[in-house]
Amino acid sequence: MANHKSALKRMRQSLKRREHNRSFRTRMRTAVKKLRAAIDEGNADLAKSLLSETLSTVDATAQKGVIHRNAAARTKSRLTRAVNAMG
């Protein structure tokens, strides 16, 4: 447990930041799961409509620093290739 005032403040800040980051990460993962489910079902129309929404969510998550920009690029690339492969 922190004893100094500054350490206590840092602990409060990190807890708040962790909750904030968790919400963004959860939002991104849910969007990716929905898109992957549409791809697995073979529903091309739904997958194409979800793609742009999902990509913007991934971009926003990376821009906030919750995930690394290369991880975001890799995720976007894989999802885009999967949707394009559907035909």
C-alpha positions as CSV (number, residue, x, y, z in Angstrom):
1,M,0.0,0.0,0.0
2,A,1.3,3.4,-0.9
3,N,2.2,5.8,1.9
4,H,3.2,9.1,0.2
5,K,0.6,11.6,-1.0
6,S,1.9,11.4,-4.5
7,A,1.9,7.6,-4.6
8,L,-1.7,7.6,-3.3
9,K,-2.7,10.0,-6.0
10,R,-1.0,7.9,-8.6
11,M,-2.8,4.8,-7.4
12,R,-6.1,6.6,-7.7
13,Q,-5.2,7.7,-11.2
14,S,-4.1,4.3,-12.3
15,L,-7.3,2.7,-11.1
16,K,-9.4,5.2,-12.9
17,R,-7.3,4.8,-16.1
18,R,-7.5,1.0,-15.9
19,E,-11.3,1.1,-15.8
20,H,-11.4,3.6,-18.7
21,N,-9.0,1.5,-20.8
22,R,-11.0,-1.7,-19.9
23,S,-14.2,-0.2,-21.3
24,F,-12.5,0.7,-24.6
25,R,-10.9,-2.7,-24.9
26,T,-14.2,-4.5,-24.2
27,R,-16.0,-2.3,-26.8
28,M,-13.3,-3.2,-29.4
29,R,-13.4,-6.9,-28.6
30,T,-17.2,-7.1,-28.8
31,A,-17.2,-5.4,-32.2
32,V,-14.5,-7.8,-33.5
33,K,-16.4,-10.8,-32.2
34,K,-19.6,-9.6,-33.9
35,L,-17.8,-9.2,-37.2
36,R,-16.1,-12.6,-36.9
37,A,-19.4,-14.2,-36.1
38,A,-20.9,-12.7,-39.3
39,I,-17.9,-14.0,-41.3
40,D,-18.2,-17.5,-39.8
41,E,-22.0,-17.6,-40.6
42,G,-21.2,-16.5,-44.2
43,N,-23.4,-13.4,-44.0
44,A,-21.5,-11.2,-46.4
45,D,-23.9,-8.2,-46.3
46,L,-23.8,-8.0,-42.5
47,A,-20.0,-8.5,-42.5
48,K,-19.5,-5.6,-44.9
49,S,-21.7,-3.3,-43.0
50,L,-20.0,-4.2,-39.7
51,L,-16.5,-3.8,-41.1
52,S,-16.3,0.0,-41.2
53,E,-17.8,0.3,-37.8
54,T,-15.4,-2.3,-36.4
55,L,-12.3,-0.7,-38.0
56,S,-13.2,2.7,-36.6
57,T,-13.6,1.2,-33.2
58,V,-10.1,-0.5,-33.5
59,D,-8.6,2.8,-34.7
60,A,-10.1,4.7,-31.7
61,T,-8.8,2.2,-29.3
62,A,-5.3,2.4,-30.7
63,Q,-5.4,6.2,-30.8
64,K,-6.2,6.3,-27.1
65,G,-3.2,4.1,-26.4
66,V,-5.2,1.2,-25.1
67,I,-3.6,-1.2,-27.7
68,H,-0.5,-0.7,-29.8
69,R,-0.9,0.8,-33.2
70,N,0.7,-2.2,-34.9
71,A,-1.7,-4.5,-33.1
72,A,-4.6,-2.4,-34.4
73,A,-3.2,-2.5,-37.9
74,R,-2.8,-6.3,-37.8
75,T,-6.3,-6.7,-36.5
76,K,-7.8,-4.4,-39.2
77,S,-5.8,-6.2,-41.9
78,R,-6.9,-9.6,-40.9
79,L,-10.6,-8.6,-40.6
80,T,-10.5,-6.8,-44.0
81,R,-8.9,-9.8,-45.7
82,A,-11.5,-12.1,-44.2
83,V,-14.4,-10.0,-45.4
84,N,-12.9,-9.5,-48.9
85,A,-12.4,-13.3,-49.1
86,M,-16.1,-13.8,-48.7
87,G,-16.6,-12.6,-52.2
